[in-house]
């Protein structure tokens, strides 16, 4: 994750107004006034580009900075879009995820913001209030927006909304999946066709794996600076709680539900069911076939398949539940923000965003990069993902979880990343110690609350 400690950057957005000048004669009726206002307001939306109208936009993307499938899939999206829109050129700008916010902030401050930028969901509140982001409602007509959202996951759509407007379009997206090693299950006397469905069952199975095979039982990957808070938020939501009050003013990650998650996690470690490893060590050990289960982002499925090929059998299951409570998986990934300055570039940027999040766009994103398709109907459509899903059954738990999704909540204010860091450092300190989780989380919440706006 990125630590954003630079001064707040003030964003300025152009407001278009319609002035109606009334004279004594002729008298303008109320209906005529309304019609004129509606017509004038409609002209505020950037018009469709003419076929011969050449426009160039840039696209800041952290997927482009990654070697392999991330860059390859993104370049395919750009290439196919340019083939459909020969008048629009998209300049892909690779930006490492660790430098993403710093680069965006610097360019915004210099008056040269990106036209389209791929940013993480935790930054939504900060970006919406400090960058020159155009809410979709300000640059796209209601009719076109309604048509665009048809078939889009409602739970996914909501992730880009703040204060009644859509500041971002969900793009690359994943949920927590319980990956497990079917060979280790068999060696431990467990049935690989019946993975655990609750955390109590996870502990029982993990201890059996450790005792019978000597391998680690389960590893939860949701801690450490590189992991962020998205998985922890999903665990807390699944235990009936949250990390921020509904009015977005008070932190709640020391409430009973959140502390219950930390206590469960600590108990896994203390009992020997969960190895005492950092995020990188745990990921490496599971990849090498040394841990029975791992709760991790579904986006690593491709890497896990490659690591296991010819060595061990990878399986996947939905995120375990806390007893009978319904699971509410959270999301990792990114959204697309439009910051283009001119009407022509805004329209070109919107056309690009529309394509990469269309049925064809999500077909590429899912099959080539490994993220979740936020247009669910395409998984049953032979024109798009039906054949691919049939050949890749491990994606099924991820698809099923989408209907229960509870989006990662962005913290408000310029200190949002420091709040995340404070919370997750406390989680890690409690999980891998014998300290009292309630005390540790309460102290961290008091500290983090002072960082709230």
Order of alpha helices (4+ residues) and beta strands (2+ residues): alpha-beta-alpha-beta-alpha-beta-alpha-alpha-alpha-alpha-beta-beta-beta-beta-alpha-alpha-beta-alpha-alpha-alpha-beta-alpha-beta-beta-alpha-alpha-alpha-alpha-alpha-alpha
